[in-house]
């Protein structure tokens, strides 16, 4: 059974940093793309960043480029999202996601984590 477990969310002041983690288990994800989506209050779920397991390929939403960094550790089956210079508009539930093909579309994700709340205060 596939499981994606996120951790690292919390409350932070604007300008601060958080690091999210996602640990994947239940199958071999070596040929999959892993990523992060987020869903703010009253908003649709949106793409944040993704990475191939090799780590050579990464992609970011324009809204987080230069502030967020995605990384992966194959040996641990884990993925991370380092979020710097957080802003109130980054407030959302952040979801770990795995897809057979690299995508920015939520409806093409094969597996989801349960989500972790990130709240950025002014």
Backbone as CSV, one residue per row, in Angstrom:
resi,resn,N_x,N_y,N_z,CA_x,CA_y,CA_z,C_x,C_y,C_z
1,UNK,0.851,-1.188,0.000,0.000,0.000,0.000,0.892,1.245,0.000
2,UNK,0.604,2.132,-0.945,1.401,3.354,-1.061,1.050,4.310,0.068
3,UNK,2.097,4.859,0.684,1.885,5.869,1.727,2.837,7.027,1.509
4,UNK,2.287,8.228,1.587,3.092,9.448,1.550,2.795,10.196,2.835
5,UNK,3.822,10.439,3.617,3.632,11.069,4.922,4.426,12.356,4.977
6,UNK,3.697,13.465,5.141,4.338,14.777,5.223,4.566,15.173,6.673
7,UNK,5.532,16.050,6.855,5.770,16.652,8.165,6.477,17.987,7.954
8,UNK,6.503,18.804,9.001,7.262,20.040,8.951,6.452,21.300,8.835
9,UNK,5.143,21.188,8.693,4.335,22.391,8.617,4.273,23.101,9.959
10,UNK,3.675,24.291,9.951,3.551,25.026,11.201,3.233,26.483,10.960
11,UNK,3.389,27.266,12.015,3.124,28.697,11.970,4.449,29.443,11.972
12,UNK,4.580,30.396,11.064,5.820,31.159,10.961,5.469,32.599,10.596
13,UNK,6.309,33.522,11.000,6.101,34.917,10.644,6.577,35.174,9.217
14,UNK,6.010,36.189,8.604,6.427,36.576,7.257,7.935,36.825,7.240
15,UNK,8.567,36.302,6.193,10.012,36.405,6.078,10.754,35.220,6.642
16,UNK,10.039,34.358,7.356,10.654,33.194,7.971,10.782,32.014,7.025
17,UNK,11.228,30.890,7.594,11.485,29.688,6.801,10.867,28.466,7.456
18,UNK,10.530,27.497,6.627,10.091,26.179,7.070,10.636,25.144,6.095
19,UNK,10.787,23.921,6.594,11.212,22.821,5.740,10.207,21.688,5.859
20,UNK,9.597,21.355,4.735,8.654,20.249,4.695,9.364,18.979,4.254
21,UNK,8.905,17.861,4.803,9.443,16.555,4.424,8.307,15.648,3.991
22,UNK,8.615,14.740,3.091,7.649,13.723,2.659,8.402,12.409,2.524
23,UNK,7.891,11.390,3.185,8.485,10.058,3.076,7.523,9.142,2.351
24,UNK,8.024,8.493,1.317,7.195,7.629,0.479,7.513,6.164,0.748
25,UNK,6.496,5.333,0.746,6.694,3.896,0.937,5.607,3.133,0.199
26,UNK,5.826,1.847,0.012,4.794,0.999,-0.568,5.057,0.555,-1.985
27,UNK,5.973,1.188,-2.667,6.344,0.755,-4.014,7.642,1.434,-4.421
28,UNK,8.160,1.002,-5.573,9.375,1.594,-6.123,9.008,2.845,-6.913
29,UNK,9.477,4.007,-6.429,9.137,5.260,-7.082,10.267,5.780,-7.970
30,UNK,11.225,4.944,-8.291,12.412,5.434,-8.991,12.102,6.029,-10.360
31,UNK,11.003,5.624,-10.973,10.657,6.144,-12.295,9.562,7.208,-12.210
32,UNK,9.222,7.637,-11.017,8.162,8.610,-10.825,8.731,10.001,-10.566
33,UNK,7.872,10.976,-10.702,8.186,12.349,-10.325,7.457,12.666,-9.026
34,UNK,8.168,13.265,-8.092,7.549,13.659,-6.827,7.461,15.174,-6.762
35,UNK,6.482,15.653,-6.060,6.331,17.091,-5.999,5.456,17.558,-4.858
36,UNK,5.238,18.854,-4.854,4.394,19.496,-3.843,3.326,20.342,-4.527
37,UNK,2.129,20.226,-3.995,1.033,21.095,-4.369,0.565,21.785,-3.092
38,UNK,-0.212,22.830,-3.248,-0.775,23.486,-2.075,-2.193,23.963,-2.383
39,UNK,-2.961,24.096,-1.308,-4.333,24.575,-1.442,-4.613,25.576,-0.336
40,UNK,-4.741,26.840,-0.753,-5.049,27.890,0.192,-6.537,27.985,0.452
41,UNK,-6.944,28.751,1.452,-8.366,28.899,1.793,-9.161,29.418,0.605
42,UNK,-10.182,28.684,0.212,-11.039,29.108,-0.879,-10.408,29.032,-2.251
43,UNK,-9.277,28.359,-2.348,-8.576,28.273,-3.637,-8.495,26.843,-4.119
44,UNK,-8.198,26.692,-5.391,-7.976,25.366,-5.947,-6.553,24.895,-5.607
45,UNK,-6.378,23.601,-5.635,-5.057,23.040,-5.393,-4.130,23.432,-6.547
46,UNK,-2.939,23.908,-6.213,-2.032,24.387,-7.247,-0.635,23.790,-7.108
47,UNK,0.013,23.685,-8.222,1.375,23.165,-8.299,2.348,24.109,-7.608
48,UNK,3.308,23.534,-6.881,4.358,24.310,-6.239,5.721,23.985,-6.856
49,UNK,6.083,22.702,-6.833,7.392,22.282,-7.353,7.390,20.771,-7.549
50,UNK,8.258,20.276,-8.430,8.456,18.834,-8.524,9.886,18.496,-8.868
51,UNK,10.210,17.212,-8.712,11.576,16.749,-8.895,11.558,15.301,-9.344
52,UNK,12.455,14.954,-10.267,12.634,13.564,-10.612,13.495,12.913,-9.543
53,UNK,13.349,11.619,-9.344,14.090,10.957,-8.284,15.594,11.069,-8.463
54,UNK,16.046,11.239,-9.702,17.485,11.413,-9.920,17.967,12.742,-9.362
55,UNK,17.032,13.666,-9.186,17.392,14.982,-8.676,17.896,15.941,-9.740
56,UNK,18.020,15.470,-10.965,18.574,16.330,-12.010,17.527,17.250,-12.610
57,UNK,16.274,16.867,-12.431,15.203,17.681,-13.009,14.369,18.286,-11.885
58,UNK,14.189,19.580,-11.908,13.283,20.245,-10.969,12.480,21.296,-11.725
59,UNK,11.318,21.608,-11.192,10.473,22.647,-11.770,9.751,23.357,-10.635
60,UNK,9.495,24.641,-10.834,8.861,25.449,-9.792,7.761,26.328,-10.388
61,UNK,6.760,26.597,-9.572,5.783,27.618,-9.931,6.468,28.974,-9.871
62,UNK,6.037,29.882,-10.710,6.647,31.224,-10.729,6.549,31.905,-9.372
63,UNK,5.473,31.635,-8.661,5.226,32.317,-7.388,6.218,31.928,-6.295
64,UNK,6.911,30.804,-6.458,7.845,30.355,-5.410,9.288,30.298,-5.901
65,UNK,9.488,30.531,-7.178,10.837,30.437,-7.752,11.776,31.414,-7.046
66,UNK,12.942,30.912,-6.664,13.910,31.752,-5.971,13.743,31.781,-4.468
67,UNK,12.607,31.279,-3.967,12.363,31.248,-2.520,12.298,29.816,-1.990
68,UNK,11.760,28.897,-2.793,11.596,27.505,-2.379,12.603,26.642,-3.126
69,UNK,13.064,25.588,-2.448,13.971,24.630,-3.074,13.490,23.217,-2.775
70,UNK,13.315,22.430,-3.837,12.896,21.045,-3.679,14.104,20.140,-3.816
71,UNK,14.133,19.080,-3.027,15.232,18.115,-3.102,14.706,16.728,-2.749
72,UNK,15.498,15.714,-3.072,15.072,14.344,-2.798,16.265,13.505,-2.357
73,UNK,15.992,12.541,-1.529,17.002,11.588,-1.067,16.479,10.194,-1.386
74,UNK,16.993,9.648,-2.475,16.549,8.329,-2.935,16.712,7.253,-1.877
75,UNK,17.842,7.277,-1.229,18.166,6.229,-0.260,17.155,6.189,0.884
76,UNK,16.639,7.352,1.242,15.677,7.438,2.348,14.237,7.430,1.858
77,UNK,14.049,7.473,0.545,12.685,7.552,0.018,12.002,8.828,0.439
78,UNK,12.747,9.903,0.539,12.219,11.149,1.066,12.408,12.305,0.104
79,UNK,11.536,13.270,0.261,11.576,14.489,-0.530,11.391,15.659,0.437
80,UNK,11.973,16.803,0.070,11.944,17.952,0.966,11.572,19.213,0.203
81,UNK,11.012,20.170,0.917,10.742,21.480,0.345,11.228,22.523,1.348
82,UNK,12.323,23.169,1.025,12.832,24.255,1.851,12.164,25.534,1.396
83,UNK,11.459,26.174,2.324,10.692,27.373,1.992,11.281,28.551,2.749
84,UNK,11.822,29.497,2.002,12.418,30.698,2.600,11.616,31.925,2.219
85,UNK,11.819,32.992,2.962,11.136,34.278,2.711,9.631,34.055,2.534
86,UNK,9.056,33.316,3.456,7.628,33.005,3.375,6.786,34.262,3.511
87,UNK,5.681,34.275,2.786,4.743,35.390,2.777,3.351,34.892,3.150
88,UNK,2.484,35.783,3.624,1.130,35.352,3.993,0.403,34.620,2.869
89,UNK,0.680,34.987,1.637,0.009,34.304,0.517,0.486,32.870,0.320
90,UNK,1.534,32.490,1.029,1.989,31.094,0.998,1.181,30.215,1.963
91,UNK,0.315,30.820,2.749,-0.509,30.057,3.686,-1.391,29.075,2.930
92,UNK,-1.286,27.802,3.280,-2.028,26.755,2.578,-1.764,25.413,3.247
93,UNK,-2.549,24.426,2.845,-2.207,23.044,3.150,-1.305,22.556,2.019
94,UNK,-0.160,22.034,2.381,0.811,21.562,1.402,0.741,20.042,1.318
95,UNK,0.642,19.552,0.069,0.477,18.131,-0.176,1.672,17.561,-0.924
96,UNK,2.152,16.448,-0.454,3.146,15.666,-1.178,2.414,14.904,-2.281
97,UNK,3.012,14.819,-3.457,2.336,14.200,-4.590,3.319,13.393,-5.413
98,UNK,2.848,12.301,-5.950,3.668,11.450,-6.816,2.915,11.192,-8.107
99,UNK,3.616,11.335,-9.229,2.995,11.126,-10.531,3.912,10.298,-11.422
100,UNK,3.296,9.510,-12.287,4.082,8.689,-13.214,4.806,9.564,-14.234
101,UNK,4.212,10.718,-14.552,4.827,11.662,-15.484,4.868,13.033,-14.828
102,UNK,5.884,13.794,-15.137,5.995,15.147,-14.586,4.774,15.968,-15.002
103,UNK,4.140,16.600,-14.051,2.936,17.348,-14.351,2.748,18.477,-13.357
104,UNK,2.030,19.523,-13.806,1.650,20.600,-12.900,0.153,20.524,-12.608
105,UNK,-0.485,19.484,-13.119,-1.929,19.339,-12.972,-2.267,18.389,-11.838
106,UNK,-3.104,18.870,-10.941,-3.488,18.056,-9.797,-4.267,16.818,-10.211
107,UNK,-5.013,16.910,-11.321,-5.826,15.757,-11.723,-5.004,14.652,-12.369
108,UNK,-3.702,14.865,-12.526,-2.838,13.829,-13.093,-1.904,13.221,-12.050
109,UNK,-2.134,13.552,-10.806,-1.338,12.988,-9.723,-1.863,11.594,-9.386
110,UNK,-0.960,10.641,-9.190,-1.345,9.270,-8.895,-1.532,9.026,-7.397
111,UNK,-0.693,9.672,-6.590,-0.756,9.452,-5.143,-0.610,10.788,-4.412
112,UNK,-1.366,10.925,-3.327,-1.335,12.132,-2.500,-1.008,11.779,-1.053
113,UNK,-0.315,12.710,-0.382,-0.189,12.637,1.066,-1.418,13.261,1.711
114,UNK,-1.421,13.263,3.029,-2.588,13.761,3.755,-2.565,15.270,3.909
115,UNK,-1.432,15.896,3.665,-1.308,17.339,3.744,-0.766,17.815,5.078
116,UNK,-0.083,18.948,5.040,0.429,19.576,6.261,0.186,21.079,6.152
117,UNK,-0.305,21.662,7.234,-0.699,23.073,7.222,0.522,23.975,7.395
118,UNK,0.597,24.978,6.539,1.597,26.040,6.673,0.839,27.358,6.808
119,UNK,1.103,28.067,7.878,0.448,29.349,8.111,1.514,30.414,8.306
120,UNK,1.414,31.476,7.498,2.379,32.567,7.569,1.657,33.807,8.074
121,UNK,2.094,34.315,9.191,1.445,35.477,9.792,2.181,36.753,9.406
122,UNK,1.447,37.872,9.457,2.046,39.172,9.116,2.768,39.759,10.311
